[in-house]
Amino acid sequence: MKKVLKKLFLCVMAFCLFMQMNMVETQAATKVGNTKITSITQTGKKSVKVAFKKVSGAKGYTLQYRTAGGSWKTKNVTKNKLIISKLSTGKTYQFRMRAYKNVNGKKKYGKYSGVKKITVRDYVYLVDTYEPYNSYNYEAYTNGNYFKMGGKEQKKSFTLGQDSSWDEKFANFNIEGKYNKLTFKVGKMDGAGNHGDFDVKIYSEGQLVKTVSVGIYDLPKTVDISLKNTRRLTIEVPADAGTIVGFSDVKLYYR
């Protein structure tokens, strides 16, 4: 009798262990992990691209976005990148994400990610959006870094040249034909050598579109240039300008 009871007890324990393991596996299979937004970048005058972290086993994702105080709008997506369009320039949008699985014919959701924001503008800063594919004596100033020109800090900017260097000074950018205007301020960087006045030349698709004459004692000049279907943008300072030339607040305006 004792042997029978012992066998019965062992069978019950084995069954309970099996059921517990099966329950754990089922819970693991139906649990939905949490995603997070990794980046939001503006891709057009009224559109942004949202990238986010993939969740293992997720069937899809729900994106919500709104302006501050507005109602959430919802988009469902299966890939981990998507474009949101028809936004309003000048407004700040909030975005959040969550993943989901299909469990017994119903969607089971994970938690929403933290909220990320972006202000939609009708322009982008050149140095935040593009790196030159070919350049010489070029240095970008981003992430709060700056140089001084005209006695003021210049951010979202870059320089061309080196002190007492008579080498080439240029930068070529592929700006993808998205923009109809380029604006910036240009002048000699404070503290750089004074080796005479110089010209700055701007080329669109290899064609000269603007020459800006800069005096070494001038305050920074504001430049406004129309662009049309420009992919290759070249900014050049003559080799005989033996100083450091600053370009600040460099903006590309969407068409």
Secondary structure, 3 states (H helix, E strand, C coil): CHHHHHHHHHHHHHHHHHHHHHHHHHHHHHCCCCCCEEEEEEEECCEEEEEECCCCCCCEEEEEEEECCCCCEEEEECCCEEEECCCCCCCEEEEEEEEEEEECCEEEECCCCCCEEEECCCEEEHHHHCCCCEEECEEEECCCCCEEECCEEECCEEEECCCCCCCCEEEEEECCCCEEEEEEEEEECCCCCCCCCEEEEEEECCEEEEEEEECCCCCCEEEEEECCCCCEEEEEECCCCCCCEEEEEEEEEEC
